[in-house]
Amino acid sequence: MLRLRPTRLLAIGGLVLVGFLYWKPTQSYMRTNRELKARNAEVRALREERAKLKQRIAQAGTGGQLVREARRLGLVKPGEQLFIVRNIPAWRKHH
């Protein structure tokens, strides 16, 4: 049978203690690293979306085309009232 000397037992205990003390910070580091990767992916996606929106704004042009796009989105100019008309095909069929 293997007999452990007190010095070996103390060394093993010290290693276990060091491992125990490093466990929590290591877990925290790994969790933080995963969150960082997720946030970086989110930032990349948002930057891509921003670039697409900027390109869309540049392509929107000025004047009438921009006003038509704003109307399509349901936007109104200051001081205007928004009217939503529904069932136009049914109204046309009736009249």
MMTF fields as JSON, N, C-alpha, C and O atoms, coordinates in Angstrom:
{
  "mmtfVersion": "1.0.0",
  "mmtfProducer": "UNKNOWN",
  "numBonds": 379,
  "numAtoms": 380,
  "numGroups": 95,
  "numChains": 1,
  "numModels": 1,
  "chainsPerModel": [1],
  "groupsPerChain": [95],
  "chainIdList": ["A"],
  "bondAtomList": [4, 2, 8, 6, 12, 10, 16, 14, 20, 18, 24, 22, 28, 26, 32, 30, 36, 34, 40, 38, 44, 42, 48, 46, 52, 50, 56, 54, 60, 58, 64, 62, 68, 66, 72, 70, 76, 74, 80, 78, 84, 82, 88, 86, 92, 90, 96, 94, 100, 98, 104, 102, 108, 106, 112, 110, 116, 114, 120, 118, 124, 122, 128, 126, 132, 130, 136, 134, 140, 138, 144, 142, 148, 146, 152, 150, 156, 154, 160, 158, 164, 162, 168, 166, 172, 170, 176, 174, 180, 178, 184, 182, 188, 186, 192, 190, 196, 194, 200, 198, 204, 202, 208, 206, 212, 210, 216, 214, 220, 218, 224, 222, 228, 226, 232, 230, 236, 234, 240, 238, 244, 242, 248, 246, 252, 250, 256, 254, 260, 258, 264, 262, 268, 266, 272, 270, 276, 274, 280, 278, 284, 282, 288, 286, 292, 290, 296, 294, 300, 298, 304, 302, 308, 306, 312, 310, 316, 314, 320, 318, 324, 322, 328, 326, 332, 330, 336, 334, 340, 338, 344, 342, 348, 346, 352, 350, 356, 354, 360, 358, 364, 362, 368, 366, 372, 370, 376, 374],
  "bondOrderList": [1, 1, 1, 1, 1, 1, 1, 1, 1, 1, 1, 1, 1, 1, 1, 1, 1, 1, 1, 1, 1, 1, 1, 1, 1, 1, 1, 1, 1, 1, 1, 1, 1, 1, 1, 1, 1, 1, 1, 1, 1, 1, 1, 1, 1, 1, 1, 1, 1, 1, 1, 1, 1, 1, 1, 1, 1, 1, 1, 1, 1, 1, 1, 1, 1, 1, 1, 1, 1, 1, 1, 1, 1, 1, 1, 1, 1, 1, 1, 1, 1, 1, 1, 1, 1, 1, 1, 1, 1, 1, 1, 1, 1, 1],
  "groupList": [{"groupName": "MET", "atomNameList": ["N", "CA", "C", "O"], "elementList": ["N", "C", "C", "O"], "formalChargeList": [0, 0, 0, 0], "bondAtomList": [1, 0, 2, 1, 3, 2], "bondOrderList": [1, 1, 2], "singleLetterCode": "M", "chemCompType": "L-PEPTIDE LINKING"}, {"groupName": "LEU", "atomNameList": ["N", "CA", "C", "O"], "elementList": ["N", "C", "C", "O"], "formalChargeList": [0, 0, 0, 0], "bondAtomList": [1, 0, 2, 1, 3, 2], "bondOrderList": [1, 1, 2], "singleLetterCode": "L", "chemCompType": "L-PEPTIDE LINKING"}, {"groupName": "ARG", "atomNameList": ["N", "CA", "C", "O"], "elementList": ["N", "C", "C", "O"], "formalChargeList": [0, 0, 0, 0], "bondAtomList": [1, 0, 2, 1, 3, 2], "bondOrderList": [1, 1, 2], "singleLetterCode": "R", "chemCompType": "L-PEPTIDE LINKING"}, {"groupName": "PRO", "atomNameList": ["N", "CA", "C", "O"], "elementList": ["N", "C", "C", "O"], "formalChargeList": [0, 0, 0, 0], "bondAtomList": [1, 0, 2, 1, 3, 2], "bondOrderList": [1, 1, 2], "singleLetterCode": "P", "chemCompType": "L-PEPTIDE LINKING"}, {"groupName": "THR", "atomNameList": ["N", "CA", "C", "O"], "elementList": ["N", "C", "C", "O"], "formalChargeList": [0, 0, 0, 0], "bondAtomList": [1, 0, 2, 1, 3, 2], "bondOrderList": [1, 1, 2], "singleLetterCode": "T", "chemCompType": "L-PEPTIDE LINKING"}, {"groupName": "ALA", "atomNameList": ["N", "CA", "C", "O"], "elementList": ["N", "C", "C", "O"], "formalChargeList": [0, 0, 0, 0], "bondAtomList": [1, 0, 2, 1, 3, 2], "bondOrderList": [1, 1, 2], "singleLetterCode": "A", "chemCompType": "L-PEPTIDE LINKING"}, {"groupName": "ILE", "atomNameList": ["N", "CA", "C", "O"], "elementList": ["N", "C", "C", "O"], "formalChargeList": [0, 0, 0, 0], "bondAtomList": [1, 0, 2, 1, 3, 2], "bondOrderList": [1, 1, 2], "singleLetterCode": "I", "chemCompType": "L-PEPTIDE LINKING"}, {"groupName": "GLY", "atomNameList": ["N", "CA", "C", "O"], "elementList": ["N", "C", "C", "O"], "formalChargeList": [0, 0, 0, 0], "bondAtomList": [1, 0, 2, 1, 3, 2], "bondOrderList": [1, 1, 2], "singleLetterCode": "G", "chemCompType": "PEPTIDE LINKING"}, {"groupName": "VAL", "atomNameList": ["N", "CA", "C", "O"], "elementList": ["N", "C", "C", "O"], "formalChargeList": [0, 0, 0, 0], "bondAtomList": [1, 0, 2, 1, 3, 2], "bondOrderList": [1, 1, 2], "singleLetterCode": "V", "chemCompType": "L-PEPTIDE LINKING"}, {"groupName": "PHE", "atomNameList": ["N", "CA", "C", "O"], "elementList": ["N", "C", "C", "O"], "formalChargeList": [0, 0, 0, 0], "bondAtomList": [1, 0, 2, 1, 3, 2], "bondOrderList": [1, 1, 2], "singleLetterCode": "F", "chemCompType": "L-PEPTIDE LINKING"}, {"groupName": "TYR", "atomNameList": ["N", "CA", "C", "O"], "elementList": ["N", "C", "C", "O"], "formalChargeList": [0, 0, 0, 0], "bondAtomList": [1, 0, 2, 1, 3, 2], "bondOrderList": [1, 1, 2], "singleLetterCode": "Y", "chemCompType": "L-PEPTIDE LINKING"}, {"groupName": "TRP", "atomNameList": ["N", "CA", "C", "O"], "elementList": ["N", "C", "C", "O"], "formalChargeList": [0, 0, 0, 0], "bondAtomList": [1, 0, 2, 1, 3, 2], "bondOrderList": [1, 1, 2], "singleLetterCode": "W", "chemCompType": "L-PEPTIDE LINKING"}, {"groupName": "LYS", "atomNameList": ["N", "CA", "C", "O"], "elementList": ["N", "C", "C", "O"], "formalChargeList": [0, 0, 0, 0], "bondAtomList": [1, 0, 2, 1, 3, 2], "bondOrderList": [1, 1, 2], "singleLetterCode": "K", "chemCompType": "L-PEPTIDE LINKING"}, {"groupName": "GLN", "atomNameList": ["N", "CA", "C", "O"], "elementList": ["N", "C", "C", "O"], "formalChargeList": [0, 0, 0, 0], "bondAtomList": [1, 0, 2, 1, 3, 2], "bondOrderList": [1, 1, 2], "singleLetterCode": "Q", "chemCompType": "L-PEPTIDE LINKING"}, {"groupName": "SER", "atomNameList": ["N", "CA", "C", "O"], "elementList": ["N", "C", "C", "O"], "formalChargeList": [0, 0, 0, 0], "bondAtomList": [1, 0, 2, 1, 3, 2], "bondOrderList": [1, 1, 2], "singleLetterCode": "S", "chemCompType": "L-PEPTIDE LINKING"}, {"groupName": "ASN", "atomNameList": ["N", "CA", "C", "O"], "elementList": ["N", "C", "C", "O"], "formalChargeList": [0, 0, 0, 0], "bondAtomList": [1, 0, 2, 1, 3, 2], "bondOrderList": [1, 1, 2], "singleLetterCode": "N", "chemCompType": "L-PEPTIDE LINKING"}, {"groupName": "GLU", "atomNameList": ["N", "CA", "C", "O"], "elementList": ["N", "C", "C", "O"], "formalChargeList": [0, 0, 0, 0], "bondAtomList": [1, 0, 2, 1, 3, 2], "bondOrderList": [1, 1, 2], "singleLetterCode": "E", "chemCompType": "L-PEPTIDE LINKING"}, {"groupName": "HIS", "atomNameList": ["N", "CA", "C", "O"], "elementList": ["N", "C", "C", "O"], "formalChargeList": [0, 0, 0, 0], "bondAtomList": [1, 0, 2, 1, 3, 2], "bondOrderList": [1, 1, 2], "singleLetterCode": "H", "chemCompType": "L-PEPTIDE LINKING"}],
  "groupTypeList": [0, 1, 2, 1, 2, 3, 4, 2, 1, 1, 5, 6, 7, 7, 1, 8, 1, 8, 7, 9, 1, 10, 11, 12, 3, 4, 13, 14, 10, 0, 2, 4, 15, 2, 16, 1, 12, 5, 2, 15, 5, 16, 8, 2, 5, 1, 2, 16, 16, 2, 5, 12, 1, 12, 13, 2, 6, 5, 13, 5, 7, 4, 7, 7, 13, 1, 8, 2, 16, 5, 2, 2, 1, 7, 1, 8, 12, 3, 7, 16, 13, 1, 9, 6, 8, 2, 15, 6, 3, 5, 11, 2, 12, 17, 17],
  "groupIdList": [1, 2, 3, 4, 5, 6, 7, 8, 9, 10, 11, 12, 13, 14, 15, 16, 17, 18, 19, 20, 21, 22, 23, 24, 25, 26, 27, 28, 29, 30, 31, 32, 33, 34, 35, 36, 37, 38, 39, 40, 41, 42, 43, 44, 45, 46, 47, 48, 49, 50, 51, 52, 53, 54, 55, 56, 57, 58, 59, 60, 61, 62, 63, 64, 65, 66, 67, 68, 69, 70, 71, 72, 73, 74, 75, 76, 77, 78, 79, 80, 81, 82, 83, 84, 85, 86, 87, 88, 89, 90, 91, 92, 93, 94, 95],
  "secStructList": [7, 7, 7, 7, 7, 2, 2, 2, 2, 2, 2, 2, 2, 2, 2, 2, 2, 2, 2, 2, 2, 2, 2, 2, 2, 2, 2, 2, 2, 2, 2, 2, 2, 2, 2, 2, 2, 2, 2, 2, 2, 2, 2, 2, 2, 2, 2, 2, 2, 2, 2, 2, 2, 2, 2, 2, 2, 2, 2, 2, 7, 1, 6, 2, 2, 2, 2, 2, 2, 2, 2, 2, 6, 6, 7, 7, 7, 6, 6, 7, 7, 7, 7, 7, 7, 7, 7, 2, 2, 2, 2, 2, 2, 2, 7],
  "xCoordList": [0.838, 0.0, 0.896, 1.948, 0.441, 1.205, 0.993, -0.132, 2.117, 2.035, 2.456, 3.527, 1.609, 1.907, 2.629, 2.208, 3.715, 4.434, 3.727, 2.997, 3.93, 3.255, 3.603, 2.756, 4.819, 5.189, 4.429, 3.984, 4.281, 3.522, 2.045, 1.394, 1.54, 0.151, -0.077, -1.094, 0.883, 0.795, 0.877, 0.161, 1.737, 1.872, 0.577, 0.117, -0.004, -1.27, -2.371, -3.172, -2.405, -3.39, -3.204, -4.182, -1.96, -1.676, -2.139, -2.703, -1.902, -2.354, -3.882, -4.442, -4.536, -5.997, -6.485, -7.444, -5.851, -6.232, -6.022, -6.888, -4.899, -4.629, -5.662, -6.177, -5.962, -6.985, -8.332, -9.047, -8.679, -9.945, -9.988, -11.012, -8.874, -8.829, -8.872, -9.346, -8.384, -8.406, -9.697, -9.957, -10.502, -11.717, -12.695, -13.138, -13.029, -14.021, -13.545, -14.307, -12.333, -11.884, -11.819, -12.105, -11.447, -11.382, -12.773, -12.96, -13.746, -15.123, -15.631, -16.284, -15.331, -15.746, -15.098, -15.761, -13.844, -13.138, -13.772, -14.005, -14.051, -14.63, -16.024, -16.36, -16.838, -18.181, -18.089, -18.819, -17.195, -17.013, -16.522, -16.943, -15.645, -15.125, -16.249, -16.311, -17.136, -18.275, -19.201, -19.667, -19.463, -20.317, -19.682, -20.376, -18.383, -17.671, -17.799, -18.028, -17.653, -17.793, -19.215, -19.409, -20.197, -21.586, -21.823, -22.476, -21.304, -21.477, -20.749, -21.255, -19.572, -18.836, -19.617, -19.652, -20.244, -21.069, -22.258, -22.635, -22.846, -23.979, -23.538, -24.254, -22.371, -21.85, -21.593, -21.905, -21.026, -20.789, -22.095, -22.18, -23.121, -24.422, -25.023, -25.585, -24.909, -25.447, -24.688, -25.286, -23.38, -22.595, -22.987, -23.077, -23.22, -23.66, -25.019, -25.243, -25.923, -27.245, -27.139, -27.841, -26.265, -26.055, -25.541, -25.992, -24.589, -24.048, -25.142, -25.211, -25.995, -27.096, -28.064, -28.538, -28.356, -29.262, -28.665, -29.369, -27.369, -26.712, -26.773, -27.011, -26.555, -26.623, -28.051, -28.251, -29.012, -30.41, -30.761, -31.492, -30.235, -30.461, -29.828, -30.418, -28.62, -27.935, -28.701, -28.742, -29.305, -30.055, -31.445, -32.075, -31.922, -33.275, -33.411, -34.498, -32.324, -32.372, -32.965, -32.934, -33.502, -34.081, -35.444, -35.865, -36.114, -37.369, -38.48, -38.746, -39.129, -40.332, -40.139, -40.995, -39.034, -38.793, -38.686, -39.207, -38.026, -37.876, -39.226, -39.528, -40.03, -41.36, -42.236, -42.946, -42.191, -42.985, -42.582, -43.434, -41.281, -40.806, -41.271, -41.684, -41.214, -41.68, -43.173, -43.621, -43.949, -45.398, -45.678, -46.574, -44.904, -45.083, -44.854, -45.497, -43.935, -43.644, -44.64, -44.563, -45.576, -46.583, -46.161, -46.77, -45.136, -44.675, -45.446, -45.854, -45.639, -46.327, -45.467, -44.616, -45.703, -44.977, -45.561, -46.72, -44.787, -45.32, -46.545, -46.538, -47.585, -48.812, -49.824, -50.985, -49.433, -50.37, -51.09, -50.624, -52.24, -52.976, -52.903, -52.956, -52.781, -52.697, -54.087, -54.762, -54.511, -55.783, -55.463, -54.713, -56.04, -55.845, -57.149, -58.187, -57.087, -58.266, -58.153, -57.155, -59.215, -59.203, -60.309, -61.24, -60.191, -61.19, -61.498, -62.661, -60.491, -60.685, -61.242, -62.152, -60.734, -61.3, -62.793, -63.567, -63.199, -64.622, -65.433, -66.55, -64.895, -65.586, -65.739, -66.795, -64.655, -64.71, -65.719, -66.422, -65.787, -66.724, -68.162, -69.04, -68.386, -69.721, -70.143, -71.319, -69.22, -69.559, -69.189, -69.382],
  "yCoordList": [-1.166, 0.0, 1.246, 1.283, 2.256, 3.489, 4.339, 4.587, 4.776, 5.583, 7.001, 7.221, 7.956, 9.351, 9.978, 9.87, 10.626, 11.349, 12.664, 13.154, 13.231, 14.502, 15.614, 16.457, 15.632, 16.694, 16.534, 17.522, 15.304, 15.053, 15.376, 15.961, 14.999, 15.28, 16.792, 17.294, 17.511, 18.969, 19.581, 20.538, 19.043, 19.542, 19.311, 20.198, 18.128, 17.819, 18.746, 19.261, 18.95, 19.872, 21.289, 21.988, 21.718, 23.053, 23.184, 24.209, 22.146, 22.172, 22.231, 22.958, 21.454, 21.476, 22.861, 23.374, 23.458, 24.795, 25.83, 26.676, 25.769, 26.692, 26.494, 27.465, 25.239, 24.951, 25.506, 26.08, 25.342, 25.861, 27.381, 27.956, 28.034, 29.493, 30.042, 31.158, 29.277, 29.719, 29.358, 29.887, 28.495, 28.02, 29.163, 29.329, 29.937, 31.007, 32.088, 32.439, 32.629, 33.628, 33.067, 33.782, 31.804, 31.192, 31.101, 31.405, 30.686, 30.618, 32.008, 32.182, 32.977, 34.356, 34.866, 35.519, 34.583, 34.998, 34.362, 35.038, 33.075, 32.374, 32.911, 33.097, 33.162, 33.708, 35.108, 35.422, 35.933, 37.279, 37.236, 38.047, 36.309, 36.156, 35.765, 36.283, 34.859, 34.476, 35.673, 35.896, 36.432, 37.611, 38.648, 39.291, 38.806, 39.752, 39.346, 40.193, 38.059, 37.583, 37.828, 38.222, 37.594, 37.833, 39.314, 39.666, 40.18, 41.622, 42.095, 42.952, 41.543, 41.913, 41.517, 42.261, 40.342, 39.91, 40.846, 41.186, 41.257, 42.192, 43.537, 44.134, 44.01, 45.283, 45.177, 46.101, 44.054, 43.861, 43.897, 44.529, 43.213, 43.193, 44.596, 44.993, 45.343, 46.702, 47.618, 48.484, 47.434, 48.242, 47.942, 48.845, 46.656, 46.285, 46.904, 47.418, 46.852, 47.438, 48.954, 49.531, 49.576, 51.032, 51.372, 52.337, 50.572, 50.815, 50.662, 51.448, 49.653, 49.461, 50.634, 51.102, 51.108, 52.245, 53.514, 54.293, 53.719, 54.882, 54.805, 55.804, 53.602, 53.412, 53.67, 54.274, 53.221, 53.436, 54.926, 55.411, 55.642, 57.089, 57.775, 58.673, 57.338, 57.944, 57.678, 58.534, 56.5, 56.148, 56.763, 56.853, 57.185, 57.724, 59.004, 59.34, 59.7, 60.919, 62.069, 62.09, 63.019, 64.195, 64.455, 63.801, 65.418, 65.879, 64.851, 64.249, 64.662, 63.836, 62.397, 61.821, 61.821, 60.417, 60.247, 59.281, 61.164, 61.114, 61.315, 60.645, 62.229, 62.474, 61.235, 60.851, 60.604, 59.382, 58.268, 57.563, 58.123, 57.083, 57.396, 56.489, 58.661, 59.045, 58.791, 58.316, 59.098, 58.848, 57.356, 56.934, 56.567, 55.118, 54.585, 53.624, 55.22, 54.819, 55.39, 55.089, 56.21, 56.775, 58.063, 58.466, 58.713, 59.967, 61.135, 61.084, 62.169, 63.368, 64.581, 64.544, 65.655, 66.897, 67.572, 67.333, 68.405, 69.124, 69.945, 70.654, 69.839, 70.58, 69.817, 70.221, 68.728, 67.929, 66.933, 66.597, 66.464, 65.415, 64.152, 64.201, 63.032, 61.752, 61.137, 60.995, 60.774, 60.073, 58.705, 58.576, 57.688, 56.324, 55.887, 55.81, 55.603, 55.194, 53.699, 53.206, 52.987, 51.529, 51.101, 51.857, 49.897, 49.249, 50.06, 50.171, 50.62, 51.371, 50.477, 50.907, 49.239, 48.387, 48.115, 48.096, 47.908, 47.667, 48.926, 48.829, 50.097, 51.352, 51.56, 51.973, 51.262, 51.416, 50.456, 50.805, 49.263, 48.261, 48.725, 48.528, 49.326, 49.789, 50.982, 51.096, 51.875, 53.079, 52.844, 53.723],
  "zCoordList": [0.0, 0.0, 0.0, 0.638, -0.734, -0.853, 0.385, 0.818, 0.94, 2.152, 1.807, 1.241, 2.151, 1.863, 3.039, 4.191, 2.716, 3.756, 4.014, 3.153, 5.169, 5.495, 4.51, 4.217, 4.0, 3.058, 1.744, 1.16, 1.282, 0.053, 0.269, -0.596, 1.4, 1.734, 1.796, 1.318, 2.39, 2.455, 1.055, 0.76, 0.193, -1.174, -1.954, -2.673, -1.813, -2.486, -1.97, -2.749, -0.673, -0.088, -0.596, -0.858, -0.737, -1.272, -2.714, -3.098, -3.517, -4.905, -4.996, -5.816, -4.141, -4.114, -3.706, -4.284, -2.737, -2.288, -3.402, -3.629, -4.085, -5.185, -6.294, -6.849, -6.611, -7.62, -7.21, -8.031, -5.958, -5.446, -5.533, -5.903, -5.19, -5.222, -6.649, -6.86, -7.635, -9.017, -9.729, -10.81, -9.177, -9.838, -10.124, -11.26, -9.115, -9.261, -10.243, -11.144, -10.116, -11.096, -12.52, -13.481, -12.658, -13.983, -14.591, -15.769, -13.795, -14.281, -14.659, -15.688, -13.829, -14.104, -15.392, -16.198, -15.587, -16.803, -18.029, -19.031, -17.957, -19.102, -19.419, -20.589, -18.397, -18.602, -19.232, -20.172, -18.708, -19.24, -20.673, -21.498, -20.978, -22.332, -23.294, -24.409, -22.879, -23.717, -23.949, -25.067, -22.898, -23.028, -23.952, -24.741, -23.854, -24.715, -26.182, -27.045, -26.463, -27.839, -28.35, -29.5, -27.492, -27.902, -28.171, -29.154, -27.316, -27.508, -28.768, -29.492, -29.031, -30.241, -31.489, -32.469, -31.447, -32.58, -32.747, -33.868, -31.635, -31.687, -32.263, -33.067, -31.857, -32.372, -33.868, -34.619, -34.304, -35.743, -36.521, -37.574, -35.998, -36.673, -36.724, -37.745, -35.635, -35.617, -36.569, -37.208, -36.666, -37.606, -39.046, -39.877, -39.334, -40.68, -40.982, -42.078, -40.011, -40.195, -40.395, -41.225, -39.635, -39.765, -41.158, -41.776, -41.652, -42.991, -44.047, -44.992, -43.887, -44.832, -44.778, -45.814, -43.572, -43.439, -44.041, -44.685, -43.831, -44.433, -45.955, -46.635, -46.473, -47.921, -48.415, -49.469, -47.665, -48.037, -48.017, -48.881, -47.025, -46.961, -48.17, -48.771, -48.513, -49.66, -50.951, -51.835, -51.063, -52.264, -52.283, -53.336, -51.119, -51.045, -51.852, -52.323, -52.006, -52.796, -52.013, -50.782, -52.742, -52.105, -52.708, -53.662, -52.129, -52.698, -52.642, -51.601, -53.795, -53.868, -53.448, -52.776, -53.834, -53.492, -51.972, -51.416, -51.321, -49.871, -49.186, -48.198, -49.704, -49.136, -49.302, -48.373, -50.484, -50.714, -49.745, -49.204, -49.538, -48.607, -47.193, -46.47, -46.783, -45.452, -45.312, -44.269, -46.341, -46.309, -46.196, -45.465, -46.927, -46.881, -45.465, -45.042, -44.744, -43.37, -42.37, -41.179, -42.841, -41.957, -41.281, -40.291, -41.79, -41.211, -41.819, -42.98, -41.039, -41.515, -41.199, -40.31, -41.94, -41.692, -40.456, -40.117, -39.783, -38.618, -39.007, -40.013, -38.205, -38.457, -39.29, -39.344, -39.943, -40.732, -39.841, -38.753, -40.326, -39.63, -40.466, -41.695, -39.794, -40.473, -40.544, -39.525, -41.743, -41.948, -42.514, -43.481, -41.899, -42.382, -43.032, -42.375, -44.323, -45.079, -45.328, -45.854, -44.932, -45.088, -46.038, -46.318, -46.516, -47.376, -48.628, -49.018, -49.254, -50.492, -51.596, -52.306, -51.779, -52.837, -52.605, -53.563, -51.376, -51.101, -51.4, -51.908, -51.095, -51.366, -52.873, -53.353, -53.614, -55.061, -55.674, -56.623, -55.137, -55.648, -55.399, -56.238, -54.268, -53.9, -54.74, -55.083, -55.081, -55.838, -57.272, -58.111]
}
